[in-house]
Amino acid sequence: MPATPTTPPPALRPYLTARHELLWDEAQQFAADEVAPRVASMEAAPHKVEDELARFMAARGWFGVTIPKKYGGMEAGHVAKTVLIHRLACVSAAAAAILQATLIPVGAVDHWGTVEQKERWLSQVADGTVLTSIAVTEQDTGGHIGGIETVAERSGEDWVLTGEKVHIGNSHLAGLHVVVARTAPSGVSASQALTAFLVESDRPGLSVSGHRPGLGLHGFSAGRLNLDRVRVPGNNVVGEIGQGLSVAQSSSILYGRPNLAAISLGIHEAVVGTTTAYLKRRPRYRGTLSDLPVLRDRIGDMQARLCAARILAYQSVHLLDQGLPCDADLVNAKYLGHQWAMRSAQDAMELHGAQALDGDYVLQRLWRDIQHTYPPAGTGEVQRIRLADAALSEDSIQWSGRLAANAARASPDPTAV
């Protein structure tokens, strides 16, 4: 396995409490004991969804890392969430993706759900009996939420949902899906036309297409939900009718983007560790490849990007835990975190020469996995538009500020464990 830091780098110390450092150690040990031995089999059988690791993580209560204690969760905050995802992703981005994909809909229910919904569903997520997914993306509209074509129609006190959702994380593991559907005619503004619903996986009419492995993240399920007149009760609406866009956008910004930044960071760390270890052991002339100035120059660039990505990823969620407006920071952490990791992965492929072309070599997995942190929660183009809005003071909604009361649960006491 590639060498990665066994203790938090000094640059991260300002953002970590004693509790965070305990989670760092716990996640790292779990990754070594349970995840690493499964990576080869996950790569060898990409058609299989890795459900055993999901059960092990659930047993540790990690799916409840941001859930309030009154619902059985850890109430540890967003930095803690980032620690868990980051440390898992250093060993397996697929394992980290299983964790992060459930935490996005958890945020939707936590911020927008009724007390009854939270008591029922968050407690089940926290104790590991239910995993969740958020179903927004569609085949023809992609990440354009305003173009959603899945419809929900009134039927007495119930709603009937019809449509298809694609690229849904944990589609084959989730017992509960947060589905965003259109509840008003297409001419109505997206800010009022969409509604979020809780849809149990065993509802008649809901089916999940067979798992098809992607380019990377082998073992992770990101499939298609088919909704054929699925009936749900009126009390399964998340938030108010017409608030679906807000539910989706806030969950994407506060959870999706920082989660993906953490995965990119873990992959990035593994890429740099793999490359430096290779160059240090590869003989050349009277020393090793790592002695060659032209290669050290490129390694220096990779290390610079990695150090900056660490700060972005952790600083942004630290601000979120403090209840401070930081939407642009979360967007930037996702955007640059992926971009920098991708550049380092490409550098690593080139620095390895023909070794990088060996299908069994770890670097190919890392290169394939990093591709999966670009599209979700908005492509690079979408992130740049959001950053331009911030630069022009046109970002009218600051979800981190608006939902600060929920975002600032983590204890401010640096000695708290």
CORWONOR-V471238 format. One record per residue. N is the residue number from 1. RES is the residue in three letters. PHI is phi in whole degrees, -180 to 180 (999 if undefined). Layout:
[[N	RES	PHI] [N	RES	PHI]]
//
This chain:
[[1	MET	999] [2	PRO	-65] [3	ALA	-77] [4	THR	-131] [5	PRO	-58] [6	THR	-85] [7	THR	-126] [8	PRO	-59] [9	PRO	-59] [10	PRO	-53] [11	ALA	-64] [12	LEU	-92] [13	ARG	-55] [14	PRO	-62] [15	TYR	-102] [16	LEU	-113] [17	THR	-93] [18	ALA	-60] [19	ARG	-64] [20	HIS	-61] [21	GLU	-69] [22	LEU	-65] [23	LEU	-66] [24	TRP	-57] [25	ASP	-64] [26	GLU	-63] [27	ALA	-66] [28	GLN	-65] [29	GLN	-68] [30	PHE	-61] [31	ALA	-62] [32	ALA	-72] [33	ASP	-82] [34	GLU	-110] [35	VAL	-86] [36	ALA	-54] [37	PRO	-66] [38	ARG	-99] [39	VAL	-59] [40	ALA	-61] [41	SER	-70] [42	MET	-66] [43	GLU	-72] [44	ALA	-74] [45	ALA	-128] [46	PRO	-65] [47	HIS	-78] [48	LYS	-99] [49	VAL	-85] [50	GLU	-83] [51	ASP	-90] [52	GLU	-67] [53	LEU	-62] [54	ALA	-60] [55	ARG	-65] [56	PHE	-65] [57	MET	-66] [58	ALA	-62] [59	ALA	-63] [60	ARG	-85] [61	GLY	80] [62	TRP	-69] [63	PHE	-69] [64	GLY	-104] [65	VAL	-59] [66	THR	-104] [67	ILE	-78] [68	PRO	-58] [69	LYS	-61] [70	LYS	-66] [71	TYR	-107] [72	GLY	93] [73	GLY	-87] [74	MET	-83] [75	GLU	51] [76	ALA	-100] [77	GLY	93] [78	HIS	-81] [79	VAL	-64] [80	ALA	-60] [81	LYS	-59] [82	THR	-64] [83	VAL	-57] [84	LEU	-63] [85	ILE	-65] [86	HIS	-59] [87	ARG	-68] [88	LEU	-66] [89	ALA	-66] [90	CYS	-62] [91	VAL	-105] [92	SER	-153] [93	ALA	-66] [94	ALA	-65] [95	ALA	-63] [96	ALA	-64] [97	ALA	-66] [98	ILE	-60] [99	LEU	-68] [100	GLN	-66] [101	ALA	-68] [102	THR	-76] [103	LEU	-73] [104	ILE	-68] [105	PRO	-65] [106	VAL	-58] [107	GLY	-62] [108	ALA	-62] [109	VAL	-69] [110	ASP	-62] [111	HIS	-81] [112	TRP	-118] [113	GLY	-76] [114	THR	-76] [115	VAL	-59] [116	GLU	-64] [117	GLN	-64] [118	LYS	-66] [119	GLU	-62] [120	ARG	-77] [121	TRP	-94] [122	LEU	-65] [123	SER	-65] [124	GLN	-73] [125	VAL	-66] [126	ALA	-63] [127	ASP	-90] [128	GLY	86] [129	THR	-86] [130	VAL	-138] [131	LEU	-103] [132	THR	-129] [133	SER	-136] [134	ILE	-120] [135	ALA	-113] [136	VAL	-120] [137	THR	-65] [138	GLU	-129] [139	GLN	-59] [140	ASP	-86] [141	THR	-107] [142	GLY	57] [143	GLY	-87] [144	HIS	-79] [145	ILE	-61] [146	GLY	-64] [147	GLY	-94] [148	ILE	-54] [149	GLU	-110] [150	THR	-59] [151	VAL	-114] [152	ALA	-126] [153	GLU	-117] [154	ARG	-66] [155	SER	-146] [156	GLY	68] [157	GLU	-87] [158	ASP	-102] [159	TRP	-125] [160	VAL	-118] [161	LEU	-105] [162	THR	-139] [163	GLY	156] [164	GLU	-132] [165	LYS	-122] [166	VAL	-127] [167	HIS	56] [168	ILE	-96] [169	GLY	-62] [170	ASN	67] [171	SER	-56] [172	HIS	-93] [173	LEU	-110] [174	ALA	-72] [175	GLY	-96] [176	LEU	-145] [177	HIS	-118] [178	VAL	-93] [179	VAL	-108] [180	VAL	-100] [181	ALA	-135] [182	ARG	-84] [183	THR	-118] [184	ALA	-141] [185	PRO	-57] [186	SER	-60] [187	GLY	-76] [188	VAL	-78] [189	SER	-56] [190	ALA	-59] [191	SER	-67] [192	GLN	-127] [193	ALA	-93] [194	LEU	-113] [195	THR	-139] [196	ALA	-100] [197	PHE	-130] [198	LEU	-91] [199	VAL	-125] [200	GLU	-68] [201	SER	-68] [202	ASP	-98] [203	ARG	-65] [204	PRO	-57] [205	GLY	97] [206	LEU	-96] [207	SER	-137] [208	VAL	-118] [209	SER	-63] [210	GLY	-55] [211	HIS	-66] [212	ARG	-121] [213	PRO	-63] [214	GLY	-94] [215	LEU	-60] [216	GLY	-137] [217	LEU	53] [218	HIS	-65] [219	GLY	107] [220	PHE	-96] [221	SER	-100] [222	ALA	-139] [223	GLY	-112] [224	ARG	-112] [225	LEU	-101] [226	ASN	-111] [227	LEU	-115] [228	ASP	-112] [229	ARG	53] [230	VAL	-82] [231	ARG	-94] [232	VAL	-130] [233	PRO	-71] [234	GLY	-58] [235	ASN	-80] [236	ASN	-93] [237	VAL	-71] [238	VAL	-98] [239	GLY	77] [240	GLU	-98] [241	ILE	-62] [242	GLY	95] [243	GLN	-101] [244	GLY	-60] [245	LEU	-63] [246	SER	-66] [247	VAL	-60] [248	ALA	-68] [249	GLN	-66] [250	SER	-65] [251	SER	-67] [252	SER	-66] [253	ILE	-73] [254	LEU	-82] [255	TYR	-121] [256	GLY	-59] [257	ARG	-65] [258	PRO	-65] [259	ASN	-62] [260	LEU	-70] [261	ALA	-61] [262	ALA	-67] [263	ILE	-66] [264	SER	-57] [265	LEU	-64] [266	GLY	-63] [267	ILE	-63] [268	HIS	-58] [269	GLU	-62] [270	ALA	-67] [271	VAL	-62] [272	VAL	-66] [273	GLY	-63] [274	THR	-63] [275	THR	-71] [276	THR	-65] [277	ALA	-63] [278	TYR	-65] [279	LEU	-66] [280	LYS	-75] [281	ARG	-103] [282	ARG	-89] [283	PRO	-69] [284	ARG	-157] [285	TYR	55] [286	ARG	-98] [287	GLY	-143] [288	THR	-127] [289	LEU	-58] [290	SER	-68] [291	ASP	-85] [292	LEU	-79] [293	PRO	-55] [294	VAL	-65] [295	LEU	-81] [296	ARG	-63] [297	ASP	-61] [298	ARG	-72] [299	ILE	-64] [300	GLY	-61] [301	ASP	-63] [302	MET	-62] [303	GLN	-65] [304	ALA	-61] [305	ARG	-65] [306	LEU	-63] [307	CYS	-60] [308	ALA	-67] [309	ALA	-64] [310	ARG	-60] [311	ILE	-62] [312	LEU	-59] [313	ALA	-63] [314	TYR	-84] [315	GLN	-64] [316	SER	-64] [317	VAL	-76] [318	HIS	-63] [319	LEU	-61] [320	LEU	-64] [321	ASP	-65] [322	GLN	-84] [323	GLY	77] [324	LEU	-97] [325	PRO	-61] [326	CYS	-152] [327	ASP	-55] [328	ALA	-64] [329	ASP	-66] [330	LEU	-67] [331	VAL	-61] [332	ASN	-66] [333	ALA	-63] [334	LYS	-69] [335	TYR	-64] [336	LEU	-74] [337	GLY	-59] [338	HIS	-68] [339	GLN	-58] [340	TRP	-68] [341	ALA	-64] [342	MET	-65] [343	ARG	-64] [344	SER	-68] [345	ALA	-64] [346	GLN	-68] [347	ASP	-58] [348	ALA	-63] [349	MET	-58] [350	GLU	-72] [351	LEU	-68] [352	HIS	-84] [353	GLY	60] [354	ALA	-66] [355	GLN	-58] [356	ALA	-67] [357	LEU	-87] [358	ASP	-73] [359	GLY	-61] [360	ASP	-91] [361	TYR	-79] [362	VAL	-57] [363	LEU	-63] [364	GLN	-63] [365	ARG	-62] [366	LEU	-62] [367	TRP	-64] [368	ARG	-68] [369	ASP	-66] [370	ILE	-67] [371	GLN	-62] [372	HIS	-81] [373	THR	-97] [374	TYR	-85] [375	PRO	-71] [376	PRO	-62] [377	ALA	59] [378	GLY	102] [379	THR	-68] [380	GLY	-58] [381	GLU	-62] [382	VAL	-64] [383	GLN	-63] [384	ARG	-66] [385	ILE	-63] [386	ARG	-65] [387	LEU	-68] [388	ALA	-65] [389	ASP	-58] [390	ALA	-66] [391	ALA	-63] [392	LEU	-94] [393	SER	56] [394	GLU	-113] [395	ASP	-85] [396	SER	-66] [397	ILE	-108] [398	GLN	-108] [399	TRP	-65] [400	SER	-64] [401	GLY	-76] [402	ARG	-66] [403	LEU	-107] [404	ALA	-60] [405	ALA	-61] [406	ASN	-81] [407	ALA	-75] [408	ALA	-105] [409	ARG	-78] [410	ALA	-60] [411	SER	-63] [412	PRO	-79] [413	ASP	-78] [414	PRO	-66] [415	THR	-98] [416	ALA	-67] [417	VAL	-129]]
//
